[in-house]
Amino acid sequence: MAFEQTHFMNWMRMETLEHHLLGWKENPVEFDSLFNESKYTWSWGSPDILPMFAKGASGDHVYTYSYNAEREDFGSQDATKLDSWVFDNVKDFFHAARKNQTLFSKVNEEKTVFFLHLLGIDTNGHAHRPSSREYKDNIKKVDDGVKEIVSMFKHFYGNDGKTAFIFTSDHGMTAWGSHGAGHPSETLTPLVTWGAGIKYPQKVSAQQFNDEFLKEWRLENWKRRDVNQADIAPLMASLIGVPFPLNSVGTLPVDYLNNTDLFKAESMLTNALQILEQFKVKMTQKKEATLPFLFTPFKLLSESEQLNILRKARSFMKQKQFAEVVYLCKKLIDCALKGLSYYHTYDRFFLGISVVIGFVGWISYASLLIIKSHSNFIRDVSKPVKKPNHLLASSFVAIGVLVIFFLLIQACPWTYYVYCLLPVPIWYAVLREFQVIQDLVTSLLTFPLSQLVGYLFIFTLGIEVLVLSFFHRYMLTAGLTAFATWPFFTHLWTRAKITSFCWTFFSLLLAVFPLMPVVGRKPDISLVMSAGLLVLLLSLFVVISLIKRKTNLVEEELLVYLLQMLSIVLSMYVVYSTHSSLFKKQGLPLPNQIVSWAILASSFVVPLLSSTALIQRLCSILLSLMATYLLLSTGYEALFPLVLSFLMFFWIHMEQETLQQSGVSCKRQLNSIQFSYNTDIAQFRQLHLDDIRRAFFLVFFLVTAFFGTGNIASINSFDLASVYCFLTVFNPFMMGALMMWKILIPFLLVMCAFEAVQLTTQLSSKSLFLIVLIISDIMALHFFFLVKDYGSWLDIGTSISHYVIVMSMTIFLVFLNGLAQLLTTKKLTLYGKPKSHLV
């Protein structure tokens, strides 16, 4: 196979922020690349990206030159310096090559790649938005830099016409400076190629594309050739005459090549054989690990079909019918890629059944445990417990042994054992409670059918609303609106009109937030300032109330509240001055950064200095957390925790009123309740139907805390400007940790409020978590069937995130519950020993 080109110049204008956990600075799997296949590769750019290719290369022929990570500063004066650094260092490199004979010989070798990774536009896009002057100036800088580098290359190589240039990007960007979803502004990227081996542009009278992009770009009369990003790797390999990367799944875009039809046909055949080999390896691996009578091959690409297509292709090659060869190779590549996907997901149905069986068993066991140990539902019909059935135990042991044997002979990975064996002990535990199941059926038969159907309908509707809220935020609005009507369907409205009115008002007010744009799209510092003023008014009200009541330790508590008010004022100042400084491109002031971190650290300690009286401790927690939340806010979301907290406050009061209505004789004045009050376990009561509502309210409020101001399931919904009060130099892990804390703050407010609900209603945490476990597992079963492995980053990542979120909800609740207990019950003192007192 003949090749004409010897050099290759690659440009990348922007780089993604979304890599997998292992793939941020190294790849999750070993992979072959164009750089690895080249004779030599020199690369310049980001220290986060270039080392990946050097580490994945065999031998010592990939050279990387990176600037310091501190240069990736979103608050810097000019992010175009990142691109200027690349252009300047490339010029210095070729200047040095003229004086260094060894280097000069290397850069004149064939099959050489020069890779320029230009991050400035991406940085300016995130920091200032694509419509900004900074972004447009950066584009002009890159355009001028490309012109200079191309001119330098031509001069260095004596206009030999053997250099190919490719200019592309790995993603686009939305108008608000994010990427990762499936919008065309994010998924459509430029691919501009010219030089050796590249076909010249062609004028056309009509296009095959119906979108408006060509008109916007003023390219209506030039033929547009769209490709998938994976197709660029075989194009680059073909241009410099190296083997296609081993793991490449791209199809060579032959329309880009300015070469003979023979060359194109041979290249396509090589491309087809390379992808077909991946298919064969995957098929062999799966066939060897599956029992012969259970193996089902991919029917569209049987061995005979492979041979038939290849025979026809070689026959057409001899007859010089190169267009037919290209067509057959594309058909073979398409089938091979479908076959690869088939074998990648070969065990999906089998594993899916195992997971569903495990889910159903676990939900059943948790339900039986609640009915048996935490309720009076079957007390009237319960019978003496029978002795354990040894036959049942022996049967499940035999099933477990058969499953292990079945997996062993197929050499399945250890994860398969987890999926397949876990349902065995779960269902054994379920069937051991056969007596409880019998009693449950007996009780249900005595239950009015219409009432039973009504309860099931309401429960199912609630679950579906929770599931839909993960996809459509307006479902949270619908749920909160329904919550607002709750007092009117009970006697609460007649018993506590003011409390009911406030509950309704704040439910409707909170319902507005899910209807607003995702955080970060329209920053508004004035709203952050407004939220700070409202918090100050609240703290002032608390302080005045504390002074009027003339309680013990009032001086110490007054000092705590004054300290928290000072934190709020400092937060407001830091947000305003930081925003102003960044706007002037003066960077993040060091005093602001120090104050921000100090406020963050103090928010964990200051609430512990306040009184453990229920209302006072909750107010103290809110003030401390709001000081940090203001620093992490860029717009309307600063008001969200405040409104949520008011709703939580009236939820506590509403639950107090429901206790009297349900006849539970444990209603106490909230002002007399201490968080440090050590509740005797004997005082925990059995569950009632109303407790299911309380658990549902908790889950719904937690979901609202997740999605109330945006879709946290994707990094695409985060705005890096949220952390600019703490740091502006790009640090994905530190930035991610700060964003995670911003997410956790509304959670903590909900959990602290529920601590109060549990304390006042004497509801057992174990009982609650079992109900939440059932709700989250039913939701997880929904999301399990909705997990995707195709589509945009957002489609795939969001579907997986939804599943992981609800799966980990119970564990997450245990963590949050522990943190909430620490914040509500722990008492520190500024001096001496804390005095015990009742407010």
VENLINUR-V179213 format. One record per residue. OMEGA is omega in whole degrees, 0 to 359 (* if undefined). Layout:
BEGIN
OMEGA
OMEGA
END
This chain:
BEGIN
184
176
182
190
180
181
179
180
181
177
170
188
184
178
185
173
185
171
176
184
179
187
179
177
170
188
182
178
174
180
176
181
176
180
180
182
184
174
174
173
172
184
179
177
189
176
179
189
188
181
180
183
178
181
182
184
175
183
184
183
177
184
182
177
185
173
178
181
181
179
181
186
182
180
184
182
184
180
178
179
177
179
177
178
180
181
181
181
175
179
179
180
182
174
178
181
179
183
182
187
180
179
179
179
181
184
177
175
174
176
182
181
171
187
178
180
187
187
187
182
179
181
178
178
178
187
188
181
183
180
185
177
180
181
182
176
179
178
179
178
179
179
179
179
178
180
180
182
178
178
179
179
181
180
183
183
174
179
182
176
182
180
176
181
175
180
184
179
182
177
175
182
178
180
180
169
177
177
181
179
185
180
180
179
180
187
177
182
180
170
182
182
176
179
186
175
182
179
178
178
183
176
180
178
180
180
178
181
184
182
185
186
181
179
179
182
182
180
185
186
179
185
180
180
180
177
170
181
180
182
183
181
177
176
180
179
180
183
182
173
175
178
175
178
187
185
183
176
180
177
182
177
186
179
179
189
174
185
182
177
177
179
181
181
180
179
179
179
176
178
181
180
180
180
177
179
175
178
182
180
181
179
180
179
181
181
180
183
181
177
186
183
178
184
177
183
177
190
184
182
176
182
179
178
176
181
181
180
181
178
179
181
180
177
178
179
179
180
180
173
190
179
178
178
180
180
181
180
177
178
179
179
180
179
181
179
176
178
176
178
180
182
174
183
187
185
185
183
180
180
178
178
180
181
181
178
178
179
183
179
182
178
180
182
179
179
179
179
177
182
185
191
188
179
177
191
184
184
185
185
183
180
178
182
180
178
180
180
182
178
179
179
180
181
182
174
179
178
179
179
178
179
179
180
180
181
180
184
177
178
181
177
186
180
179
179
179
182
188
183
183
180
185
179
180
182
174
178
179
184
173
179
182
180
178
179
178
180
180
179
179
180
182
179
179
183
178
185
182
180
179
178
179
179
179
180
180
180
180
179
178
178
182
177
178
180
182
180
176
181
183
185
181
176
174
176
179
180
180
175
176
177
182
181
184
182
185
179
177
178
182
183
181
184
184
186
183
179
180
179
179
176
180
182
183
173
179
178
178
181
180
187
179
179
183
182
177
183
175
183
180
180
180
184
180
177
177
178
179
178
178
178
179
178
177
177
178
181
177
177
180
181
179
178
180
180
181
184
175
179
174
179
184
181
180
181
178
178
179
181
177
177
179
176
177
178
178
180
179
178
179
179
181
179
182
184
177
178
180
181
179
179
179
180
178
179
180
179
181
178
178
180
180
180
181
180
179
179
178
181
183
182
178
189
187
179
182
179
183
179
178
173
192
185
182
180
179
178
180
177
180
182
181
181
179
178
177
183
177
180
182
184
177
184
187
184
178
180
187
181
181
179
178
181
177
178
178
180
181
173
178
179
180
179
175
180
180
179
180
181
182
175
178
187
177
180
179
177
181
181
182
184
176
176
180
179
185
184
177
183
180
181
177
185
175
182
172
178
180
179
175
176
180
178
179
177
180
180
182
180
176
177
177
177
177
193
185
181
178
182
184
182
179
176
181
182
181
178
182
178
180
185
186
175
182
178
177
176
187
178
190
183
179
178
178
179
179
178
179
178
177
178
185
184
176
176
182
178
178
184
176
176
180
172
178
178
179
182
183
180
181
179
182
179
180
178
180
183
177
178
178
178
179
180
182
179
176
177
180
178
174
186
178
180
181
179
182
172
178
181
181
176
183
181
182
183
181
181
178
181
178
181
182
182
183
177
183
186
182
177
178
179
178
178
180
179
177
179
178
178
178
182
185
188
183
181
173
179
181
181
178
180
179
178
177
181
174
180
*
END
